[in-house]
Amino acid sequence: MATDRGGTILVVEDDPAVRNLVACALDVHGYRHREAASATTALADLTCATDISLVILDLGLPDRDGVDVIRALRGWSRTPVIVLSARQEDVDKVGALDAGADDYLTKPFSVEELLARVRVALRRLAFEEPARAGEPDVYRNGALAIDFSAGVVARDGAEVHLTPIEYKLLALLARNTGKVLTHNYILKEVWGQALASDLPSLRVFMATLRKKIEPDPANPVYLQTHVGIGYRMLRVE
């Protein structure tokens, strides 16, 4: 019998066999869930519902690409999204993560691994929500400002357009201003796992983030690199 373990999980999958497998696994482990077989149905549910805490999303949907669903959802919500897709190319994974997905698992998949990733996503959500409730709505550091409630970043009063991953990185570093965050810590918080293969992606995202928020990316005043260790947000007077 399902219990309330972190709200309701929306399973968006057009293949009945895969959808039933995921739904059965969630049910056995006590997670409330609903199902959608198309992007249209999923977006309608996400727009109206207030109880959905996690989305498990296939990319190959019959009416729209799953990446479109992620982009649409990110227009109003930070609900975690775990992509479950047969697409195994790096370009597909990067595209989904850039659009705002929190995790990516390829088919065929291990049910135990999927459940582990569900637990990670829900734990992170449970940790982040009280933290956000107790923090100021707007973070200010020199010319940099972050409106956490709106998810908007500005420098010298002009909005800076960031990808979802860039925003997550910046928000994490800002919430820990003055602290050195290790590569593994950042990867776990932003990607949900700390794999050595993800480290090059972290470096690329940090480089693009610097270009967007630093007055002179070659001589950063906000984002300091600690070689071989990680990164730190500096306090700018």
N, CA and C of each residue as an Amber inpcrd file, in Angstrom:
protein
   711
   0.8480000  -1.2050000   0.0000000   0.0000000   0.0000000   0.0000000
   0.8740000   1.2410000   0.0000000   0.5650000   2.2020000  -0.8900000
   1.3820000   3.4120000  -1.0110000   1.1790000   4.3210000   0.1850000
   2.2690000   4.9390000   0.6100000   2.2120000   5.9360000   1.6690000
   2.7330000   7.2380000   1.1080000   2.5890000   8.3150000   1.8810000
   3.0420000   9.6160000   1.3990000   4.5320000   9.7810000   1.6610000
   5.3480000   9.3740000   0.7170000   6.7980000   9.5070000   0.8470000
   7.2640000  10.6050000  -0.0990000   7.1620000  11.8380000   0.3730000
   7.6660000  12.9410000  -0.4350000   6.7250000  13.4080000  -1.5100000
   5.4140000  13.2840000  -1.3140000   4.4680000  13.7600000  -2.3110000
   4.2220000  12.7480000  -3.4020000   3.7900000  13.2420000  -4.5600000
   3.4210000  12.3780000  -5.6850000   4.4600000  12.4560000  -6.7960000
   4.7910000  11.3090000  -7.3740000   5.7330000  11.2290000  -8.4850000
   4.9380000  11.0480000  -9.7750000   5.2110000  11.9020000 -10.7530000
   4.5380000  11.7950000 -12.0500000   5.4360000  11.0200000 -13.0110000
   4.9290000   9.9020000 -13.5130000   5.6660000   9.0640000 -14.4570000
   5.1540000   9.3680000 -15.8620000   6.0270000   9.9390000 -16.7010000
   5.6430000  10.3350000 -18.0630000   6.3530000   9.3990000 -19.0370000
   5.6020000   8.4510000 -19.5800000   6.1800000   7.3970000 -20.4200000
   5.0960000   6.8500000 -21.3340000   5.3710000   6.8050000 -22.6590000
   4.3470000   6.3360000 -23.5940000   4.3660000   4.8220000 -23.7960000
   5.4440000   4.1650000 -23.4010000   5.5190000   2.7090000 -23.5250000
   4.8230000   2.0810000 -22.3170000   3.6810000   1.3840000 -22.5220000
   2.9230000   0.8320000 -21.3870000   3.7350000  -0.1130000 -20.5180000
   4.6110000  -0.9130000 -21.1400000   5.3910000  -1.8790000 -20.3680000
   6.3620000  -1.1760000 -19.4240000   7.0700000  -0.1640000 -19.9390000
   8.0170000   0.5810000 -19.1030000   7.2690000   1.3720000 -18.0410000
   6.1570000   1.9880000 -18.4420000   5.3610000   2.7810000 -17.5000000
   4.8590000   1.9010000 -16.3450000   4.3780000   0.7160000 -16.6820000
   3.8840000  -0.1920000 -15.6430000   5.0080000  -0.6760000 -14.7300000
   6.1940000  -0.9170000 -15.3120000   7.3410000  -1.3540000 -14.5140000
   7.7260000  -0.3010000 -13.4910000   7.8310000   0.9470000 -13.9540000
   8.2070000   2.0400000 -13.0490000   7.1230000   2.2490000 -11.9970000
   5.8560000   2.2490000 -12.4300000   4.7470000   2.4660000 -11.4980000
   4.6890000   1.3650000 -10.4430000   4.9170000   0.1250000 -10.8600000
   4.8940000  -0.9960000  -9.9200000   6.0200000  -0.8690000  -8.8900000
   7.2240000  -0.4970000  -9.3560000   8.3590000  -0.3340000  -8.4500000
   8.0910000   0.7680000  -7.4340000   7.5250000   1.8670000  -7.8900000
   7.2030000   2.9670000  -6.9800000   6.1410000   2.5510000  -5.9720000
   5.1450000   1.8340000  -6.4510000   4.0430000   1.3980000  -5.5810000
   4.5530000   0.4510000  -4.4980000   5.3980000  -0.5090000  -4.8890000
   5.9280000  -1.4870000  -3.9400000   6.7380000  -0.8060000  -2.8360000
   7.4240000   0.2870000  -3.2110000   8.2780000   0.9800000  -2.2390000
   7.5790000   2.1520000  -1.5560000   6.2700000   2.2290000  -1.7050000
   5.4940000   3.1770000  -0.9230000   5.4120000   4.5870000  -1.4420000
   5.6880000   4.7980000  -2.7450000   5.6140000   6.1420000  -3.3210000
   4.2710000   6.3500000  -4.0130000   3.6340000   7.4590000  -3.7170000
   2.4290000   7.8320000  -4.4690000   2.8520000   8.2230000  -5.8800000
   2.0430000   7.8970000  -6.8680000   2.4200000   8.2300000  -8.2380000
   1.1840000   8.3770000  -9.1200000   1.3880000   9.1170000 -10.1990000
   0.3910000   9.1970000 -11.2690000   1.1190000   8.9580000 -12.5790000
   0.3620000   8.6790000 -13.6310000   0.9770000   8.3440000 -14.9070000
   0.4430000   9.2360000 -16.0230000   1.3040000   9.4900000 -17.0100000
   0.9060000  10.2310000 -18.2130000   1.6180000   9.5920000 -19.3920000
   0.8950000   9.4620000 -20.5110000   1.4620000   8.8090000 -21.6980000
   1.8610000   9.7990000 -22.7780000   1.6840000  11.0960000 -22.5210000
   2.0160000  12.1040000 -23.5290000   2.4830000  13.3800000 -22.8540000
   3.1430000  14.2320000 -23.6190000   3.6120000  15.5130000 -23.1010000
   2.4320000  16.4100000 -22.7360000   1.3980000  16.3780000 -23.5610000
   0.2260000  17.2240000 -23.3220000  -0.4290000  16.8930000 -21.9980000
  -0.6310000  15.6030000 -21.7410000  -1.2450000  15.1680000 -20.4850000
  -0.3600000  15.5270000 -19.3020000   0.9510000  15.3170000 -19.4600000
   1.8790000  15.6220000 -18.3720000   1.8600000  17.1000000 -18.0260000
   1.9320000  17.9670000 -19.0370000   1.9630000  19.4050000 -18.7790000
   0.6490000  19.8900000 -18.1730000  -0.4520000  19.2960000 -18.5910000
  -1.7470000  19.6650000 -18.0140000  -1.7770000  19.3180000 -16.5280000
  -1.2600000  18.1470000 -16.1920000  -1.2190000  17.7190000 -14.7950000
  -0.2740000  18.6070000 -13.9920000   0.9020000  18.8740000 -14.5400000
   1.8920000  19.6910000 -13.8360000   1.4050000  21.1220000 -13.6240000
   0.6290000  21.6240000 -14.5770000   0.1200000  22.9940000 -14.4710000
  -0.9180000  23.1250000 -13.3650000  -1.7470000  22.0980000 -13.2320000
  -2.8710000  22.1840000 -12.2920000  -2.5640000  21.6160000 -10.9060000
  -1.7000000  20.6230000 -10.8410000  -1.4660000  19.9250000  -9.5760000
  -0.5260000  20.7030000  -8.6660000  -0.6910000  20.4990000  -7.3690000
   0.1980000  21.1280000  -6.3870000   0.9480000  20.0810000  -5.5620000
   0.6820000  18.8050000  -5.8260000   1.2610000  17.7470000  -4.9910000
   2.4060000  17.0010000  -5.6580000   2.7740000  17.3680000  -6.8930000
   3.8250000  16.6310000  -7.5970000   5.1960000  17.1030000  -7.1210000
   5.9810000  16.1740000  -6.5860000   7.2880000  16.5140000  -6.0370000
   8.4350000  16.0360000  -6.9180000   8.1510000  15.1940000  -7.9190000
   9.2010000  14.6440000  -8.7780000   8.5740000  14.1560000 -10.0740000
   9.3150000  14.3180000 -11.1720000   8.8570000  13.8300000 -12.4850000
   9.8930000  12.8510000 -13.0270000   9.4290000  11.6690000 -13.4390000
  10.2600000  10.7120000 -14.1650000   9.8000000  10.7870000 -15.6170000
  10.6810000  11.1990000 -16.5070000  10.2700000  11.6300000 -17.8520000
  11.0150000  10.9170000 -18.9710000  10.2580000  10.3410000 -19.8900000
  10.8220000   9.8100000 -21.1330000  10.9650000  10.9760000 -22.1110000
  11.9720000  10.9130000 -22.9760000  12.1470000  11.9820000 -23.9660000
  11.3820000  11.7220000 -25.2510000  11.2320000  10.4530000 -25.6260000
  10.5820000  10.1230000 -26.8960000   9.0800000   9.9940000 -26.7640000
   8.4170000  11.1040000 -26.5150000   6.9550000  11.0930000 -26.3620000
   6.2780000  11.2830000 -27.7140000   5.0420000  10.8180000 -27.8570000
   4.4120000  10.8320000 -29.1800000   4.0340000  12.2060000 -29.7180000
   3.7720000  13.1780000 -28.8340000   3.2840000  14.4770000 -29.3110000
   4.3360000  15.5860000 -29.2390000   5.2410000  15.5290000 -28.2650000
   6.3080000  16.5270000 -28.1420000   7.5280000  15.8630000 -27.5510000
   8.6890000  16.4340000 -27.8240000   9.9090000  15.9020000 -27.2340000
   9.9250000  16.1960000 -25.7340000  10.4710000  15.2550000 -24.9730000
  10.5340000  15.4400000 -23.5310000  11.3220000  16.6690000 -23.1110000
  12.3160000  17.0610000 -23.9100000  13.0870000  18.2660000 -23.5890000
  12.1750000  19.4870000 -23.6020000  11.1880000  19.5070000 -24.4760000
  10.2230000  20.6160000 -24.5010000   9.4220000  20.6650000 -23.2040000
   9.1140000  19.4860000 -22.6650000   8.3850000  19.4270000 -21.3950000
   9.2340000  20.0260000 -20.2760000  10.5300000  19.6910000 -20.2750000
  11.4330000  20.2270000 -19.2470000  11.4950000  21.7500000 -19.3420000
  11.6820000  22.2540000 -20.5590000  11.7790000  23.7100000 -20.7390000
  10.5000000  24.4090000 -20.2860000   9.3580000  23.8270000 -20.6410000
   8.0830000  24.4280000 -20.2430000   7.9380000  24.4180000 -18.7240000
   8.2710000  23.2950000 -18.1020000   8.1560000  23.1810000 -16.6510000
   9.0550000  24.1800000 -15.9460000  10.2610000  24.3650000 -16.4620000
  11.2050000  25.2840000 -15.8230000  10.7590000  26.7410000 -15.9210000
   9.7380000  26.9960000 -16.7260000   9.1960000  28.3370000 -16.8110000
   8.4700000  28.7480000 -15.5530000   8.0440000  27.7700000 -14.7280000
   7.3250000  28.1370000 -13.5110000   7.6560000  27.2530000 -12.3060000
   8.4470000  26.2110000 -12.4810000   8.6610000  25.2900000 -11.3770000
  10.0820000  24.7370000 -11.3480000  10.5460000  24.4210000 -10.1300000
  11.8420000  23.7580000  -9.9470000  11.6630000  22.2890000  -9.5630000
  10.4820000  21.7430000  -9.7810000  10.2280000  20.3360000  -9.4710000
  11.3060000  19.4560000 -10.1070000  11.9660000  18.5940000  -9.3350000
  13.0300000  17.7570000  -9.8990000  12.5360000  16.8680000 -11.0350000
  13.3880000  16.6930000 -12.0370000  13.0680000  15.8520000 -13.1930000
  14.1880000  14.8280000 -13.3920000  13.8100000  13.5470000 -13.3900000
  14.7380000  12.4770000 -13.7430000  14.3600000  11.9880000 -15.1290000
  15.2610000  12.1390000 -16.0850000  15.0120000  11.6640000 -17.4420000
  15.3080000  10.1700000 -17.4970000  14.3930000   9.4270000 -18.1250000
  14.5540000   7.9870000 -18.3250000  14.3800000   7.7400000 -19.8160000
  15.4920000   7.5860000 -20.5290000  15.4280000   7.6130000 -21.9870000
  16.3200000   6.5560000 -22.6300000  15.9260000   6.1280000 -23.8390000
  16.7550000   5.2040000 -24.6210000  17.8840000   5.9360000 -25.3380000
  17.8320000   7.2640000 -25.3610000  18.8720000   8.0480000 -26.0290000
  20.1400000   8.0440000 -25.1790000  21.2370000   7.5490000 -25.7390000
  22.4650000   7.3800000 -24.9750000  23.5870000   8.3160000 -25.4050000
  23.3640000   9.1310000 -26.4260000  24.4060000  10.0380000 -26.8970000
  24.6220000  11.1820000 -25.8980000  25.8670000  11.6130000 -25.7730000
  26.1830000  12.7100000 -24.8560000  25.4040000  13.9760000 -25.1900000
  25.2020000  14.2300000 -26.4820000  24.4990000  15.4510000 -26.8820000
  23.0700000  15.4550000 -26.3480000  22.4360000  14.2730000 -26.2820000
  21.0750000  14.1860000 -25.7440000  21.0740000  14.4120000 -24.2330000
  22.0780000  13.8330000 -23.5630000  22.1610000  14.0000000 -22.1100000
  22.4200000  15.4590000 -21.7450000  23.3810000  16.0780000 -22.4350000
  23.7120000  17.4770000 -22.1610000  22.5210000  18.3760000 -22.4750000
  21.8270000  18.0900000 -23.5790000  20.6640000  18.8980000 -23.9530000
  19.5730000  18.8500000 -22.9000000  19.3090000  17.6560000 -22.3620000
  18.2740000  17.5170000 -21.3360000  18.6920000  18.1950000 -20.0340000
  19.9580000  18.0270000 -19.6500000  20.4430000  18.6480000 -18.4150000
  20.4820000  20.1680000 -18.5350000  20.8980000  20.6630000 -19.6970000
  20.9050000  22.1070000 -19.9250000  19.4950000  22.6870000 -19.8790000
  18.5270000  21.9110000 -20.3410000  17.1380000  22.3880000 -20.3490000
  16.5680000  22.4650000 -18.9340000  17.2110000  21.7400000 -17.9880000
  16.7570000  21.8180000 -16.6100000  16.5110000  20.4980000 -15.9200000
  16.8270000  19.3740000 -16.5960000  16.6910000  18.0700000 -15.9420000
  17.6960000  17.9690000 -14.8010000  17.3420000  17.2150000 -13.7750000
  18.2190000  17.0550000 -12.6180000  19.0590000  15.7900000 -12.6950000
  18.6080000  14.8190000 -13.4620000  19.3240000  13.5520000 -13.5610000
  18.9410000  12.8880000 -14.8780000  19.7700000  11.9240000 -15.3040000
  19.5510000  11.2720000 -16.6040000  19.9320000   9.8000000 -16.4670000
  18.9910000   8.9210000 -16.7470000  19.2190000   7.4820000 -16.6800000
  18.8200000   6.8700000 -18.0190000  19.7050000   6.0210000 -18.5780000
  19.4410000   5.4470000 -19.8970000  18.7850000   4.0800000 -19.7900000
  17.9580000   3.7730000 -20.7920000  17.3430000   2.4490000 -20.9130000
  18.2800000   1.5390000 -21.7180000  18.3050000   0.2410000 -21.4170000
  17.6280000  -0.4300000 -20.3020000  18.2330000  -0.0100000 -18.9660000
  17.4120000  -0.0230000 -17.9380000  17.8480000   0.5190000 -16.6630000
  17.5980000  -0.4720000 -15.5300000  18.3160000  -0.2670000 -14.4540000
  18.1230000  -1.0430000 -13.2410000  17.0550000  -0.3600000 -12.3870000
  16.0570000  -1.1070000 -11.9730000  15.0020000  -0.5460000 -11.1250000
  15.5980000  -0.0370000  -9.8140000  16.5670000  -0.7730000  -9.2630000
  17.1850000  -0.3530000  -8.0120000  17.9320000   0.9670000  -8.1780000
  18.5960000   1.1470000  -9.3320000  19.2960000   2.4050000  -9.5670000
  18.3030000   3.5510000  -9.7130000  17.2080000   3.3030000 -10.4200000
  16.1830000   4.3430000 -10.5550000  15.6490000   4.7400000  -9.1890000
  15.3600000   3.7660000  -8.3400000  14.8380000   4.0690000  -7.0050000
  15.8650000   4.8330000  -6.1690000  17.1450000   4.4980000  -6.3360000
  18.1940000   5.2250000  -5.6200000  18.2220000   6.6850000  -6.0500000
  18.0650000   6.9160000  -7.3490000  18.0770000   8.2970000  -7.8430000
  16.8320000   9.0560000  -7.4010000  15.7190000   8.3540000  -7.3010000
  14.4990000   8.9650000  -6.7690000  14.7360000   9.4110000  -5.3250000
  15.3590000   8.5420000  -4.5390000  15.6410000   8.8940000  -3.1360000
  16.5540000  10.1040000  -3.0380000  17.5860000  10.1450000  -3.8940000
  18.5150000  11.2840000  -3.8870000  17.7690000  12.5760000  -4.2050000
  16.9360000  12.5480000  -5.2430000  16.2070000  13.7480000  -5.6580000
  15.2630000  14.2360000  -4.5710000  14.5640000  13.3050000  -3.9220000
  13.6190000  13.7010000  -2.8820000  14.3310000  14.1760000  -1.6150000
  15.4900000  13.5730000  -1.3120000  16.2660000  14.0560000  -0.1620000
  16.7490000  15.4790000  -0.3930000  17.2330000  15.7320000  -1.6170000
  17.7270000  17.0670000  -1.9350000  16.5840000  18.0830000  -1.8530000
  15.4090000  17.6890000  -2.3370000  14.2510000  18.5710000  -2.2910000
  13.8700000  18.8770000  -0.8510000  13.8740000  17.8410000   0.0060000
  13.5220000  18.0310000   1.4180000  14.5220000  18.9310000   2.1230000
  15.7890000  18.8780000   1.7010000  16.8280000  19.7150000   2.2990000
  16.7250000  21.1560000   1.8190000  16.4550000  21.3310000   0.5230000
  16.4780000  22.6670000  -0.0650000  15.2900000  23.5190000   0.3580000
  14.1120000  22.9200000   0.5170000  12.9160000  23.7180000   0.7920000
  12.9930000  24.4510000   2.1310000  13.3890000  23.7780000   3.2470000
  13.5430000  24.5450000   4.4970000  14.6530000  25.5810000   4.4090000
  15.7220000  25.2500000   3.6860000  16.8250000  26.2080000   3.5430000
  16.3530000  27.4630000   2.8370000  15.5580000  27.2790000   1.7920000
  15.0420000  28.4520000   1.0670000  14.0970000  29.2610000   1.9430000
  13.3150000  28.5570000   2.7730000  12.3300000  29.2540000   3.6050000
  13.0040000  30.1660000   4.6160000  14.2240000  29.7990000   5.0570000
  14.8930000  30.5790000   6.0710000  15.9060000  31.5770000   5.5450000
  16.0560000  31.6650000   4.2360000  17.0740000  32.5550000   3.6980000
  16.4360000  33.8390000   3.1340000  17.2100000  34.9120000   3.0150000
  16.6670000  36.1300000   2.4010000  16.2560000  35.8570000   0.9560000
  15.2480000  36.5660000   0.4940000  14.7810000  36.3730000  -0.8810000
  15.8350000  36.8120000  -1.8850000  16.6160000  37.8370000  -1.5290000
  17.5990000  38.3800000  -2.4670000  18.9890000  38.3470000  -1.8350000
  19.9310000  37.7880000  -2.5930000  21.3310000  37.7400000  -2.1860000
  22.0670000  38.8620000  -2.9180000  22.8680000  39.6200000  -2.1790000
  23.6330000  40.7010000  -2.8010000  25.1100000  40.5530000  -2.4480000
  25.9320000  40.7040000  -3.4560000  27.3820000  40.6010000  -3.2850000
  28.0210000  41.5080000  -4.3280000  28.4970000  42.6840000  -3.8900000
  29.0120000  43.6510000  -4.8490000  27.9270000  44.0410000  -5.8360000
  28.2330000  43.9200000  -7.1240000  27.2660000  44.2720000  -8.1670000
  26.3570000  43.1130000  -8.5300000  26.5730000  41.9590000  -7.8770000
  25.8100000  40.7560000  -8.1940000  24.6050000  40.6160000  -7.2750000
  23.4590000  40.2810000  -7.8550000  22.2400000  40.0590000  -7.0680000
  21.5410000  38.8070000  -7.5750000  21.0350000  38.0090000  -6.6320000
  20.2780000  36.7990000  -6.9840000  18.9510000  36.8480000  -6.2500000
  17.8650000  36.8500000  -6.9910000  16.5300000  36.7700000  -6.4070000
  16.1460000  35.3010000  -6.3960000  16.3090000  34.6370000  -5.2390000
  16.0620000  33.2060000  -5.1490000  14.6030000  32.8530000  -5.4010000
  13.6870000  33.6880000  -4.9450000  12.2610000  33.3730000  -5.1190000
  11.8470000  33.4040000  -6.5820000  12.4700000  34.3010000  -7.3580000
  12.1310000  34.4190000  -8.7770000  13.0970000  33.6550000  -9.6730000
  14.2480000  33.2400000  -9.1170000  15.2500000  32.5500000  -9.9230000
  15.9110000  33.4670000 -10.9370000  16.0990000  34.7360000 -10.5370000
  16.6490000  35.7410000 -11.4520000  17.9960000  36.2370000 -10.9250000
  18.9550000  36.3800000 -11.8330000  20.2900000  36.8750000 -11.4930000
  20.5240000  38.1850000 -12.2300000  21.1380000  39.1500000 -11.5460000
  21.4300000  40.4370000 -12.1780000  22.8260000  40.8920000 -11.7810000
  23.4730000  41.6200000 -12.6840000  24.7600000  42.2520000 -12.3970000
  24.6740000  43.7000000 -12.8190000  24.9950000  44.5950000 -11.9010000
  24.8560000  46.0360000 -12.1510000  23.4390000  46.3840000 -12.5960000
  22.4700000  45.6630000 -12.0560000  21.0740000  45.9490000 -12.3510000
  20.5480000  45.3470000 -13.6370000  21.4080000  44.7230000 -14.4410000
  20.9770000  44.1160000 -15.7070000  20.8430000  42.6060000 -15.5240000
  19.7390000  42.0550000 -15.9830000  19.5140000  40.6160000 -15.8220000
  20.5490000  39.8080000 -16.5950000  21.0310000  38.7540000 -15.9550000
  21.9860000  37.8330000 -16.5670000  21.2460000  36.5300000 -16.8600000
  21.2470000  36.1070000 -18.1000000  20.5170000  34.9020000 -18.4880000
  21.4040000  33.6730000 -18.3280000  21.0180000  32.8010000 -17.4010000
  21.7860000  31.5970000 -17.1040000  21.0010000  30.3500000 -17.4970000
  21.7260000  29.2880000 -17.8290000  21.0810000  27.9920000 -18.0270000
  20.7080000  27.4460000 -16.6400000  19.8000000  26.4590000 -16.5660000
  19.4410000  25.8980000 -15.2620000  20.6400000  25.3820000 -14.4650000
  21.5880000  24.7260000 -15.1370000  22.7650000  24.2170000 -14.4370000
  23.6210000  25.3700000 -13.9210000  23.8220000  26.4000000 -14.7440000
  24.5950000  27.5630000 -14.3110000  23.9500000  28.2170000 -13.0940000
  22.6110000  28.3210000 -13.1160000  21.9160000  28.9340000 -11.9870000
  22.0940000  28.1040000 -10.7180000  21.9800000  26.7840000 -10.8560000
  22.1600000  25.9130000  -9.6870000  23.5620000  26.0740000  -9.0910000
  24.5620000  26.1150000  -9.9580000  25.9340000  26.2940000  -9.4970000
  26.0980000  27.6190000  -8.7570000  25.6020000  28.6850000  -9.3620000
  25.7450000  30.0050000  -8.7540000  25.0100000  30.0850000  -7.4260000
  23.7830000  29.5590000  -7.3810000  23.0030000  29.6010000  -6.1450000
  23.6860000  28.7980000  -5.0410000  24.2350000  27.6380000  -5.3930000
  24.9260000  26.8100000  -4.4030000  26.1330000  27.5400000  -3.8290000
  26.9410000  28.1420000  -4.7040000  28.1230000  28.8690000  -4.2500000
  27.7360000  30.1080000  -3.4430000  26.6770000  30.7920000  -3.8760000
  26.2420000  32.0000000  -3.1660000  25.7630000  31.6700000  -1.7600000
  25.0250000  30.5630000  -1.6220000  24.5270000  30.1660000  -0.3060000
  25.6540000  29.7430000   0.6320000  26.8220000  29.5160000   0.0430000
  27.9800000  29.1090000   0.8430000  29.1470000  30.0790000   0.6610000
  28.8250000  31.3670000   0.5260000  29.8500000  32.3890000   0.3030000
  30.9610000  32.3060000   1.3480000  32.1980000  32.2910000   0.8430000
  33.3520000  32.2230000   1.7190000  33.8420000  30.8180000   1.9780000
  33.0340000  29.8060000   1.6280000  33.4150000  28.4140000   1.8710000
  33.9370000  27.7820000   0.5790000  34.9900000  26.9830000   0.7050000
  35.4800000  26.2260000  -0.4460000  34.6260000  24.9700000  -0.5840000
  33.9560000  24.8370000  -1.7200000  33.1320000  23.6570000  -1.9920000
  33.9200000  22.7170000  -2.8970000  34.0820000  21.4760000  -2.4910000
  34.8650000  20.5280000  -3.2730000  34.1320000  20.1380000  -4.5500000
  34.9050000  19.6330000  -5.5100000  34.2960000  19.1610000  -6.7530000
  33.2110000  18.1290000  -6.4640000  33.5140000  17.1570000  -5.5930000
  32.5520000  16.0930000  -5.2980000  31.2810000  16.6460000  -4.6710000
  31.4280000  17.6060000  -3.7620000  30.2530000  18.1930000  -3.1190000
  29.3710000  18.8920000  -4.1530000  30.0020000  19.6730000  -5.0170000
  29.2390000  20.3970000  -6.0410000  28.5490000  19.4180000  -6.9850000
  29.2640000  18.3890000  -7.4200000  28.6710000  17.4100000  -8.3340000
  27.4780000  16.7170000  -7.6840000  27.6030000  16.3600000  -6.4100000
  26.4920000  15.6970000  -5.7270000  25.2880000  16.6210000  -5.5970000
  25.5420000  17.8970000  -5.2770000  24.4390000  18.8320000  -5.0690000
  23.7460000  19.2310000  -6.3650000  24.5220000  19.3660000  -7.4360000
  23.9660000  19.8660000  -8.6980000  23.5870000  18.7270000  -9.6460000
  24.4500000  17.7050000  -9.7440000  24.1920000  16.5890000 -10.6500000
  23.5490000  15.3930000  -9.9360000  23.5950000  15.3750000  -8.6100000
  23.0180000  14.2680000  -7.8710000  23.9530000  13.0980000  -7.6810000
  25.1630000  13.1920000  -8.2150000  26.1510000  12.1240000  -8.0820000
  27.5250000  12.7340000  -8.3110000  28.5500000  12.0490000  -7.8330000
  29.9150000  12.5660000  -7.9700000  30.7340000  11.5800000  -8.7940000
  30.6220000  11.6790000 -10.1060000  31.3790000  10.8180000 -11.0050000
  32.5410000  11.6070000 -11.6020000  33.6880000  10.9410000 -11.7100000
  34.8620000  11.6060000 -12.2890000  34.5870000  12.0670000 -13.7130000
  33.7190000  11.3390000 -14.4130000  33.4070000  11.6840000 -15.8050000
  32.6240000  12.9860000 -15.9250000  32.0200000  13.4460000 -14.8130000
  31.2470000  14.6980000 -14.8350000  32.1110000  15.9200000 -14.5320000
  33.3460000  15.7060000 -14.0750000  34.2060000  16.8280000 -13.7070000
  34.5010000  17.7670000 -14.8750000  34.7810000  17.2520000 -16.0910000
  34.9800000  18.1800000 -17.2190000  33.7560000  19.0550000 -17.4860000
  32.5510000  18.4830000 -17.3150000  31.3380000  19.2770000 -17.5140000
  31.2430000  20.3890000 -16.4840000  31.6200000  20.0790000 -15.2400000
  31.6140000  21.1040000 -14.1880000  32.5460000  22.2450000 -14.5610000
  33.7330000  21.9280000 -15.0500000  34.6940000  22.9740000 -15.4170000
  34.1530000  23.8370000 -16.5610000  33.4920000  23.1940000 -17.5250000
  32.9270000  23.9500000 -18.6520000  31.8410000  24.9050000 -18.1540000
  30.9510000  24.4120000 -17.2970000  29.8680000  25.2560000 -16.7870000
  30.4110000  26.4050000 -15.9360000  31.4580000  26.1490000 -15.1630000
  32.0530000  27.2220000 -14.3660000  32.6840000  28.2830000 -15.2700000
  33.2810000  27.8470000 -16.3730000  33.8830000  28.8060000 -17.3070000
  32.8170000  29.6800000 -17.9500000  31.7120000  29.0780000 -18.3620000
  30.6410000  29.8720000 -18.9890000  29.9670000  30.7850000 -17.9660000
  29.8700000  30.3030000 -16.7120000  29.2830000  31.1280000 -15.6570000
  30.1400000  32.3530000 -15.3960000  31.4520000  32.1630000 -15.3710000
  32.3660000  33.2970000 -15.1720000  32.1950000  34.3430000 -16.2780000
  32.0580000  33.8850000 -17.5050000  31.9070000  34.8180000 -18.6280000
  30.6650000  35.6830000 -18.4690000  29.6690000  35.1420000 -17.7890000
  28.4070000  35.8600000 -17.6670000  28.3450000  36.7860000 -16.4540000
  29.0540000  36.4400000 -15.3710000  28.8980000  37.2590000 -14.1590000
  30.1410000  38.0380000 -13.7650000  31.3080000  37.6510000 -14.2790000
  32.5370000  38.3380000 -13.8880000  32.7830000  39.5670000 -14.7720000
  33.1930000  40.7080000 -14.1940000  33.5630000  41.8690000 -15.0110000
  34.7120000  41.5400000 -15.9590000  35.6660000  40.7460000 -15.4730000
  36.7990000  40.2920000 -16.2780000  37.0130000  38.8080000 -15.9720000
  36.4890000  37.9070000 -16.8180000  36.5740000  36.4670000 -16.5430000
  37.9960000  35.9630000 -16.3380000  38.9870000  36.6340000 -16.9510000
  40.3770000  36.2080000 -16.7860000  40.9080000  36.5410000 -15.3990000
  40.2670000  37.4990000 -14.7200000  40.6710000  37.8850000 -13.3600000
  39.4180000  37.9220000 -12.4810000  38.8970000  36.7500000 -12.1360000
  37.6070000  36.6820000 -11.4290000  37.6520000  37.2890000 -10.0320000
  36.5700000  37.9680000  -9.6840000  36.4530000  38.5380000  -8.3420000
  35.3950000  37.8100000  -7.5200000  34.5460000  37.0450000  -8.1820000
  33.4870000  36.3080000  -7.4840000  33.8370000  34.8260000  -7.3170000
  34.1360000  34.1550000  -8.4060000  34.3100000  32.7060000  -8.3940000
  35.7920000  32.3390000  -8.4000000  36.2570000  31.8980000  -7.2610000
  37.6710000  31.5550000  -7.1050000  37.8690000  30.0470000  -7.2830000
  38.8890000  29.6820000  -8.0690000  39.2370000  28.2760000  -8.2670000
  40.2960000  27.8540000  -7.2610000  40.0700000  26.7300000  -6.6130000
  41.0680000  26.1000000  -5.7690000  41.5070000  24.8480000  -6.5070000
  42.6410000  24.9230000  -7.1720000  43.1000000  23.8790000  -8.0760000
  43.1420000  22.5260000  -7.3820000  42.4970000  21.5580000  -8.0260000
  42.4690000  20.2070000  -7.5020000  41.4970000  19.9940000  -6.3580000
  40.8260000  21.0600000  -5.9110000  39.9130000  20.9590000  -4.7640000
  38.4850000  21.3210000  -5.1400000  38.2880000  22.5640000  -5.6100000
  36.9230000  22.9920000  -5.9220000  36.8430000  24.4800000  -6.1850000
  35.7390000  25.1030000  -5.7390000  35.4920000  26.5120000  -6.0270000
  34.9270000  27.2080000  -4.7850000  35.0610000  28.5440000  -4.7760000
  34.5440000  29.3370000  -3.6660000  33.9810000  30.6470000  -4.1930000
  32.8470000  31.0610000  -3.6250000  32.2950000  32.3880000  -3.8960000
  32.9370000  33.3650000  -2.9150000  33.6060000  34.3860000  -3.4480000
  34.2380000  35.3940000  -2.6110000  33.2490000  36.5250000  -2.2860000
  33.4100000  37.0980000  -1.1210000  32.6110000  38.2630000  -0.7580000
  33.2710000  39.5090000  -1.3300000  32.5200000  40.2580000  -2.1300000
  33.0390000  41.4690000  -2.7730000  32.4880000  42.6720000  -2.0300000
  33.3710000  43.5370000  -1.5670000  32.9190000  44.7330000  -0.8440000
  32.3770000  45.7630000  -1.8140000
